[in-house]
Amino acid sequence: MPHDPAHPAAPTHGSAALPPRGEWPPDPFVTLPFFLSEDLLAHLLGKSVRTLQRRRRLGQSPPFTKNGKEVLYPRDPALAFFGAAA
């Protein structure tokens, strides 16, 4: 997937096109992977990765897990936490 010129650092997600920054896909339970990376979640929220890191440190984030240094958010709790599952 080519990167959006307005957001050259936008993460790629397999072969599916990502929605614009700050917007959720129409059916996130079908189109999003089971674990969301920091980059992908920041893109979907329209926030920076640094904001997600700060929220984790303050205990204001959905549950997360680490795979080595990589932080992953389980999709369903993240959607519920940020109100995207409505």
C-alpha positions as CSV (number, residue, x, y, z in Angstrom):
1,M,0.0,0.0,0.0
2,P,1.5,3.4,-0.9
3,H,1.8,5.8,2.0
4,D,-0.6,8.8,2.2
5,P,1.5,11.8,1.1
6,A,0.0,13.9,3.9
7,H,1.1,11.3,6.4
8,P,4.4,9.7,5.2
9,A,4.8,7.8,8.5
10,A,1.4,6.2,8.3
11,P,1.7,2.5,9.1
12,T,0.7,-0.1,6.5
13,H,-1.6,-2.9,7.5
14,G,-1.2,-5.9,5.3
15,S,-2.7,-5.3,1.9
16,A,-5.8,-3.6,3.1
17,A,-6.0,0.2,2.9
18,L,-6.1,2.1,6.1
19,P,-8.8,4.7,6.8
20,P,-7.6,8.3,7.0
21,R,-5.7,9.3,10.1
22,G,-8.1,9.6,13.1
23,E,-10.9,7.5,11.6
24,W,-11.8,3.9,12.3
25,P,-12.7,1.4,9.6
26,P,-16.4,0.7,9.0
27,D,-16.2,-2.8,10.5
28,P,-13.1,-2.9,12.7
29,F,-13.8,-6.4,14.0
30,V,-13.4,-7.8,10.4
31,T,-10.7,-5.5,9.0
32,L,-8.3,-5.0,11.9
33,P,-5.8,-7.7,13.2
34,F,-6.3,-9.3,16.6
35,F,-3.4,-7.2,18.0
36,L,-2.9,-3.6,17.1
37,S,0.6,-2.2,17.0
38,E,1.4,1.2,18.6
39,D,1.8,2.7,15.1
40,L,-1.5,1.4,13.9
41,L,-3.5,2.4,17.0
42,A,-1.9,5.9,17.0
43,H,-2.9,6.2,13.3
44,L,-6.5,5.1,14.0
45,L,-6.8,7.5,17.0
46,G,-5.1,10.4,15.2
47,K,-2.6,10.7,18.1
48,S,1.1,10.3,18.3
49,V,2.9,7.2,19.5
50,R,4.3,9.3,22.2
51,T,0.8,10.1,23.5
52,L,0.0,6.4,23.7
53,Q,3.3,5.8,25.6
54,R,2.4,8.6,28.1
55,R,-1.1,7.2,28.6
56,R,0.4,3.7,29.3
57,R,2.8,5.2,31.8
58,L,-0.1,7.0,33.6
59,G,-2.3,3.9,33.6
60,Q,-4.8,5.6,31.2
61,S,-4.6,3.0,28.4
62,P,-6.4,-0.2,27.4
63,P,-4.6,-3.5,28.3
64,F,-1.5,-4.1,26.3
65,T,1.2,-6.8,26.0
66,K,4.8,-6.7,25.0
67,N,6.5,-8.9,22.5
68,G,10.1,-8.1,23.3
69,K,10.2,-4.3,22.9
70,E,7.1,-4.2,20.7
71,V,3.9,-3.0,22.4
72,L,0.7,-4.7,21.2
73,Y,-2.9,-3.8,22.1
74,P,-5.5,-6.6,21.9
75,R,-8.1,-5.4,19.3
76,D,-11.4,-5.9,21.2
77,P,-10.3,-4.2,24.5
78,A,-8.7,-1.3,22.6
79,L,-11.9,-0.8,20.6
80,A,-14.0,-0.9,23.7
81,F,-11.7,1.4,25.6
82,F,-11.7,4.1,22.9
83,G,-15.4,3.7,22.1
84,A,-14.9,2.5,18.5
85,A,-17.0,-0.6,19.0
86,A,-20.3,1.3,19.2
